[in-house]
Amino acid sequence: MKKVILTVAFAAVTAVFFVAATANASSSGGTATARSKLTLIAPAAPGGGWDAFARESQAAMRANGVVNTARVVNVPGAGGTIGLNQLGQMEGREDVLLITGAVMLGAIELANTKTTFDDVTVIARVADDYNVLVVPASSPYETIEDFVAGWAADPGGHAIAGGSLGSIDHLLSGLLGREIGLDPKQVNYVAYSGGGEVLTSLLSNTAAAGISSYNDFSDQIEAGTVRALGTSAAEPIDGIEIPTFIESGLDVEMSNWRGYLAPAGISEETRTELVDIVTEMHATAEWEDSMTRNRWTDSYSVGPELEEFLDAEKVRVAAIVEELGL
């Protein structure tokens, strides 16, 4: 409990300093625009998936002069909702983009946050990442079929380690549990703040399996420290030699999509400019390289197509959270 309190307090202090810093930066140099000085908010600690996405975006923008200056600021906490709430306080700001994605939708459902996607401006969806389920190399389970058989026989004895409550890791654990005949509430899910802690729990045999982004586990998979049993992609992904859950007979798939939000209250001209910035970045060779290196799949969408996707995702995530009894 003490750790949780300290983590939330740190995140809150970080957010306060961020708001003050960006306000001062804006006021000291006049009204900043996205083309002159863009701030990318990664609503998570350095080293995670959102942070990596923000820094890859920053690098592609800088290398191609999409914007004059781009910086990344980390505002971690509560599945991204602390960063989202801060964005909600920046109404009218033209020089800020918040990294968002599927994890944030689950966190919004859990936290009952005062700021939702309805209170900000949706800009773009750009890439999809996928999760994998892994076990320690010492595990007796060689395949996903072996694992789910043992899991179904003893749900409580098979702790599943993953990210924050409401995250894609958490939702996937519930979907997989339901698929093999468990009540999702039976899933013994243990939440951690990041992939590093998930890995530690696996290697210390605290958890029977772990769920996280492929990139969180890729080095350990290649080194043979952990064994990957399945991935959440709907179809096989180039460069990832792991069967999908669907290929293994489990009708479960979910993407950890990532994109960008802007503050509410911006003009249509500003929204169009932000969409253009993301579109130009998306077309660069540097971004294409980042997609390949990170094994992300291209899911670029804006406008009505994106709005339709988000409406469906909100309904889907809310239903899963309700079924998990959270």
Beta strands, then each sheet from edge to edge (+ up, - down):
strand 1: 38-42
strand 2: 70-74
strand 3: 96-101
strand 4: 121-136
strand 5: 160-162
strand 6: 189-191
strand 7: 209-213
strand 8: 226-231
strand 9: 255-262
strand 10: 297-301
sheet 1: 2+ 1+ 3+ 9- 4+ 7- 5- 6-
sheet 2: 2+ 1+ 3+ 9- 4+ 8-
sheet 3: 2+ 1+ 3+ 9- 4+ 10-
end
